[in-house]
Amino acid sequence: MLVLGIETTCDETAAAVVRVGRDGRGTILSNIVRTQVEDHAPYGGVVPEIAARAHVEIVDRVTAEALRAAGIGAGELDAVAAAGGPGLIGGVLVGLTTAKAMALVLGKPLVAVNHLEAHALTARLTDAVAFPYLLLLVSGGHTQLLAVRGVGHYAKLGTTIDDAIGEAFDKVAKLLGLPYPGGPEVERRALAGNGRRFAFPRPLQGRAEPDFSLSGLKTAVRLAAEDLRDASGGLSAADVADLCASFQAAVADMVADRCKVAVRLFRERHGEPTALVVAGGVGANQALKAVLQRTADSAGLPLVVPPPKLCTDNGAMIAWAGAERLMAGFSDPLDIAPRARWPLDADAVTIGSGRLGAKA
């Protein structure tokens, strides 16, 4: 099976071709990603209108490049997949419309992939992880702990009450005057800092449900920075490094604690997980990866983290998720609508109405 995947949910225009062998294993034949970082840098964040316009301008070229790099013609595809949400609706519309047009012309099945499901299933492409496994999904827009029980079968164990972890990294970078994209810059500055200088809070640590909260921690960083600013309003390089390191250390402690709780809940509700899997762009953070390795070791589980280029948004994860859904018997009509919001576990109890995920 040869599947084309198109990803346009945020500020990357991506396309890839994945081949699925007779053994069910996937091979990435091409994976083209065109980022819009330079377009959004002057604004300190992603501007939806600019992102959608950029997708329109290059999605055809990126798709054609993916086919060329894979060494195949469009007629050889067995299916076309695209992220159908969640994400910036203008961008989602561009990618899904492109996939619909190709599927119609080629007479091939269309698969509208949930962007979060694509992240959730990437470890099966890279490491052939068996179901069920515990997933920590950490990205700029999402922070969730999920029981991945099968294709289309997800149970939410915990989520963020306010900011996503990646969003908090970006906001801390902005308040410290660091360049966009902020998350990698905070990690880089933290390498030179003292993570014990500031006693920042570890939100929700010790709570019985594995939820996250970042707003209080973000506020603590802002207040500490305001106390340190000199008469000119600036911060020294050492202060910035220590603030970044202390913030990152607090996030790492929180993530470790929340994952320990999630492992316990997983075992109570779903049996023994095969692995602790990390997906999403924040999974590339080496400090978080190190603390998660210790957490997985203490739980007696392997830690699986896809390569950094497959943690951030890409077309290969969309193509693979499309293939997995096709093999499970799923495809979509050409009139399927794009979605700005698309939860993986629609039956989960929402925050504030009882135990999160109690219906799972």
C-alpha positions in Angstrom: 0.0 0.0 0.0 1.3 3.5 -0.9 -0.3 6.4 0.9 0.2 10.1 0.5 -0.2 12.3 3.6 -0.7 16.0 3.6 -0.3 18.2 6.8 -1.4 21.8 7.0 -2.9 22.3 10.5 -0.6 25.1 11.7 2.6 26.6 10.2 4.2 23.7 8.4 3.2 22.7 4.9 4.1 19.0 4.7 3.6 16.0 2.4 5.0 12.5 2.5 4.6 9.1 1.0 4.6 6.0 3.2 4.7 2.4 1.9 3.1 -0.4 4.0 4.5 -3.8 3.4 2.8 -7.2 3.6 3.9 -7.5 7.2 2.1 -4.3 8.1 5.3 -2.3 8.7 5.7 1.1 7.3 8.5 2.7 5.4 8.9 6.4 4.8 9.7 7.0 1.1 9.6 10.8 1.3 8.9 13.4 4.0 8.9 17.0 2.8 8.3 19.8 5.3 8.3 23.5 4.5 8.2 25.7 7.6 6.8 29.3 7.9 8.9 30.3 10.8 10.3 33.4 9.0 6.8 34.5 8.0 5.6 34.5 11.6 8.8 35.6 13.5 8.0 39.3 13.3 4.8 38.7 15.2 6.2 36.4 17.8 3.7 33.7 17.0 1.6 32.1 14.3 -0.8 34.4 12.5 -3.7 32.2 11.1 -4.3 34.3 8.0 -0.6 34.4 7.0 -0.4 30.6 7.6 -3.4 29.8 5.4 -2.2 32.0 2.6 1.3 30.3 2.7 -0.3 26.9 2.6 -2.3 27.8 -0.5 0.8 29.1 -2.3 3.0 26.0 -1.8 0.9 22.9 -1.0 0.8 21.8 -4.6 4.6 22.1 -5.0 5.2 20.3 -1.7 2.9 17.5 -2.7 4.6 17.1 -6.1 8.0 17.2 -4.4 6.9 14.4 -2.1 5.9 12.2 -5.0 9.1 12.9 -6.9 11.2 12.1 -3.8 9.4 8.9 -3.3 10.0 8.0 -7.0 6.3 7.3 -7.8 3.6 8.9 -9.9 0.3 10.0 -8.4 -1.5 7.2 -10.2 0.5 4.6 -8.2 -1.0 5.8 -4.9 -3.5 3.5 -3.1 -5.0 6.3 -1.0 -4.7 10.0 -0.1 -4.7 11.2 3.5 -4.8 14.7 5.0 -5.1 16.2 8.4 -8.8 17.1 8.8 -8.3 18.8 12.1 -7.9 19.9 14.8 -5.9 23.1 13.9 -6.2 26.5 12.3 -9.3 26.1 10.2 -7.9 28.0 7.2 -4.9 25.7 7.0 -6.9 22.5 7.6 -9.2 23.5 4.7 -6.3 23.9 2.3 -4.8 20.5 3.0 -8.1 18.6 3.1 -9.3 20.3 -0.1 -6.1 19.3 -1.9 -6.5 15.7 -0.8 -10.1 15.6 -1.8 -9.3 16.9 -5.3 -6.5 14.2 -5.7 -8.7 11.4 -4.4 -11.5 12.4 -6.8 -9.3 12.7 -9.8 -7.4 9.5 -9.0 -10.4 7.5 -7.9 -8.7 6.5 -4.7 -9.9 6.4 -1.1 -9.8 9.6 1.0 -8.8 9.5 4.7 -9.3 12.6 6.9 -6.9 12.0 9.7 -7.2 13.5 13.2 -3.9 15.3 13.7 -3.7 14.1 17.3 -4.3 10.5 16.2 -1.4 10.9 13.8 0.9 11.9 16.6 -0.5 9.0 18.7 0.3 6.4 16.1 3.7 7.6 15.0 5.5 5.3 17.5 3.9 2.3 15.6 5.6 3.6 12.4 9.0 4.1 14.0 9.1 1.4 16.6 6.2 -1.0 15.9 4.8 -0.4 19.4 2.0 -2.8 20.2 -1.4 -1.8 21.7 -2.2 -0.7 24.4 0.3 1.9 25.4 0.4 5.1 27.5 0.8 8.2 25.4 2.1 11.6 26.6 1.1 14.0 23.8 3.0 17.3 24.3 2.9 20.0 21.6 2.4 23.7 21.2 -1.4 23.3 21.4 -2.0 20.1 23.2 -0.9 18.4 26.5 -2.7 15.1 27.1 -2.2 11.7 28.7 -4.0 9.0 26.8 -4.5 5.2 26.8 -4.0 4.2 23.2 -6.0 0.9 22.9 -6.2 0.6 19.1 -6.8 2.6 16.0 -9.8 4.8 16.8 -9.9 3.7 20.4 -8.4 6.3 22.8 -9.2 7.0 26.5 -8.1 10.3 28.0 -6.5 10.0 31.4 -5.4 13.6 31.9 -5.2 17.0 30.1 -4.2 20.5 30.7 -6.6 22.8 32.6 -5.1 25.9 30.9 -2.0 26.2 28.7 -0.4 23.4 26.8 3.3 22.8 27.7 4.6 24.0 24.4 2.4 27.1 24.6 3.8 27.8 28.1 7.4 27.5 26.8 6.6 29.9 24.0 5.0 32.4 26.3 7.9 32.3 28.8 10.3 32.9 25.9 8.2 35.9 24.8 8.1 37.5 28.2 11.9 37.1 28.5 12.4 38.7 25.1 13.7 35.6 23.4 13.3 35.1 19.7 10.5 33.0 18.0 10.1 30.0 18.0 10.5 30.2 21.8 10.4 26.6 23.0 13.8 25.6 21.6 15.3 28.9 22.7 14.2 28.4 26.3 15.8 24.9 26.2 19.0 26.3 24.7 19.3 29.1 27.3 18.5 26.6 30.1 21.6 24.6 29.4 23.7 27.5 30.8 21.4 28.2 33.7 20.9 27.1 37.4 17.7 25.2 37.6 17.6 25.5 41.4 17.9 29.3 41.7 14.2 29.9 41.6 11.7 27.9 43.6 8.9 27.8 41.0 5.7 25.9 41.8 5.0 22.4 40.6 1.3 22.7 39.8 -1.0 19.9 40.7 1.8 17.7 41.9 0.5 14.9 44.0 -3.1 15.2 42.8 -5.0 11.9 42.2 -5.8 12.7 38.5 -3.0 13.2 36.0 -4.0 16.7 34.8 -1.7 19.6 34.1 -1.8 23.3 34.8 0.8 25.8 33.5 -0.7 29.3 34.1 0.5 29.6 37.7 4.0 28.5 36.8 4.0 31.0 33.9 2.9 33.8 36.3 5.7 32.9 38.8 8.3 33.2 36.0 6.9 36.6 35.0 6.9 37.9 38.6 10.5 36.7 39.1 11.6 38.4 35.9 9.9 41.7 36.9 11.8 41.6 40.3 15.1 41.1 38.5 14.8 43.8 35.8 17.2 46.7 36.2 16.5 50.4 35.7 16.6 50.0 31.9 14.1 47.2 32.0 16.6 44.6 30.9 17.7 41.2 32.3 21.2 39.9 32.4 22.1 36.8 30.3 22.7 34.9 33.5 19.3 35.8 34.9 17.6 34.7 31.7 19.5 31.4 31.7 18.5 30.7 35.4 14.9 31.6 34.8 14.7 29.3 31.8 16.5 26.5 33.6 14.3 26.9 36.7 11.1 27.0 34.6 12.2 23.9 32.6 13.0 22.0 35.8 9.6 22.8 37.2 7.9 21.5 34.0 10.0 18.4 34.1 9.1 17.6 37.7 5.4 18.2 37.0 5.5 15.9 33.9 7.2 13.1 35.8 4.7 13.3 38.6 1.7 13.4 36.2 3.1 10.4 34.2 3.5 8.3 37.4 -0.1 8.9 38.2 -1.2 8.1 34.7 0.7 4.8 34.7 -1.2 3.8 37.9 -4.6 4.8 36.4 -3.8 3.0 33.1 -3.0 -0.2 35.0 -6.3 0.1 37.0 -8.5 0.8 34.0 -6.8 -0.8 31.0 -4.3 -3.4 32.1 -0.6 -3.3 31.6 0.8 -0.8 29.0 3.4 -2.0 26.6 5.3 1.3 26.7 5.3 5.0 27.7 5.2 6.8 24.3 6.0 10.5 23.9 4.7 12.4 20.8 4.5 16.0 19.7 7.1 18.7 19.2 7.9 19.2 22.9 9.0 15.6 22.9 12.2 16.8 21.3 13.2 18.6 24.5 16.1 16.7 25.9 15.6 17.7 29.6 12.0 16.4 29.5 13.1 13.3 27.6 15.7 12.5 30.4 13.2 12.8 33.2 10.7 10.7 31.3 13.3 8.0 30.8 13.7 7.8 34.6 10.0 7.8 35.0 9.6 4.9 32.5 12.4 3.0 34.1 10.9 3.3 37.5 7.6 2.0 36.1 9.3 -0.9 34.4 8.2 0.3 30.9 10.2 1.1 27.8 10.2 4.7 26.7 9.5 5.3 23.1 10.2 8.8 21.5 10.1 9.1 17.7 13.0 11.0 16.1 12.6 14.8 16.5 11.6 15.3 12.8 8.7 13.0 13.4 7.7 14.6 16.7 7.0 17.9 15.1 4.2 18.3 12.4 5.0 16.3 9.3 3.3 14.5 6.4 4.7 11.0 7.3 2.6 10.7 10.4 -0.5 11.7 8.5 0.2 9.1 5.8 0.9 6.4 8.3 -2.3 7.2 10.3 -4.2 7.1 7.0 -2.8 3.7 6.3 -3.6 2.4 9.8 -7.2 3.6 9.4 -7.5 2.0 6.0 -6.2 -1.3 7.3 -8.8 -1.0 10.1 -11.6 -0.5 7.6 -12.0 3.3 7.8 -12.2 5.8 5.0 -14.1 9.1 4.5 -16.6 10.7 2.0 -15.5 13.6 -0.2 -17.9 15.9 1.6 -16.3 15.5 5.0 -15.8 18.9 6.7 -12.6 20.2 8.2 -12.6 20.7 12.0 -11.0 23.3 14.1 -11.6 21.1 17.2 -11.6 17.3 17.1 -11.0 15.5 20.5 -9.6 12.0 20.3 -11.8 10.9 23.3 -15.1 12.6 22.7 -16.7 10.7 25.6 -14.3 11.9 28.3 -15.8 13.9 31.2 -14.6 17.5 30.9 -12.6 19.3 33.6 -14.7 20.4 36.5 -17.5 17.9 36.0 -15.9 15.0 37.9 -13.1 12.6 37.2 -11.6 13.2 33.8 -11.9 10.2 31.6 -14.3 8.3 34.0 -16.4 7.1 31.1 -13.4 5.5 29.4 
